[in-house]
Amino acid sequence: MMVPLEVRIRIEETSIYSCGYILIRNKSDLSRSAYDYIQNIKRETGYRNTFIEKVVVNGTEDLTEEVRKIINLQLPTIGDIFW
């Protein structure tokens, strides 16, 4: 299912507004798909310092905090993965 997504981010004092559609299988995929959308923007802009201001799906559902939580997840250490 395709759902509309609106993203407002700030990259080094420059505000960017982007909107488009993301493909999801179910409602639980929303936050992860929005995160991936933002990662594509970061890749295109050179991975500069980025702050997420607002993430809205379907014009009403605010996912800002859920996406920020995904970004702030710490990667496991190598010892945790292999031992």
N, C-alpha and C positions, 0 to 999 in steps of 0.2 A: 504494500500500500504506500502511496506517495502522500506525504504531508508537508504543508508549507512551514518553512522555518525562517525566522527573522533573528539576526545576530547583530549586536552592537558591541564592538571591541575597541580598545584603545591600544595602539602600537606606537610606543615612544612619542607620546603627546599628539598623535594623529588619530582622530576618531574615524572608525570605519563602520558603515552600515551595509550589511549584506543580507540578501534574502534569496531564497530558492526553495527547492523541494528535496526532501531526503526520503530514501526508501527504507521502510521498516517492515518487519514481519509481524510484530506484535507491539503492544504498548510499552513493554519493558525494554525495547530497543531504542526508545526515543532519546534518552540521555546519551547513550553511547554513540548513536548516529550523529547527534548534534556535536558531540566532542570531536568525532572524525571530520565533520564539516569545518570546524574551527581549526583543526590541525592542518587541513588542506590550505586554509588561508595563511596560517603561519608558515607553511612550507613555501608558498608563493612569495611571501614578504621577507624571507630570509631568517626565520626563527628569531626575530628581534623580541625585546621585552614586550609582553602582551598582557593586557588586563581585560577580563570579560566583564562588560557592563550589563548586558541583558541578553537572554536567550529565550525566545518565545516561539511556541509551536501552536499551530492552528489559530493564531491571532489572539489567543487568550491564556494558554497554559504556559506559565513561567517555569523554565527549567534551569535558571541561572545557578542556583545553589547546587543542584545535582551535577551539573557539568563541572562546576568548580571543585566538587568533591573528587570527581574522576581525575582531574588535573593534579590535585594535591596528593593522590595516592603515592605512597613510596614504593619504589621498585624493590623486590626482594634481593637480598645480598646473594652473592654467588654461593656462599656456604649453605644458605637456606634452600637453594635449588638442588644442589648435588649431594647433600649429606642427609 
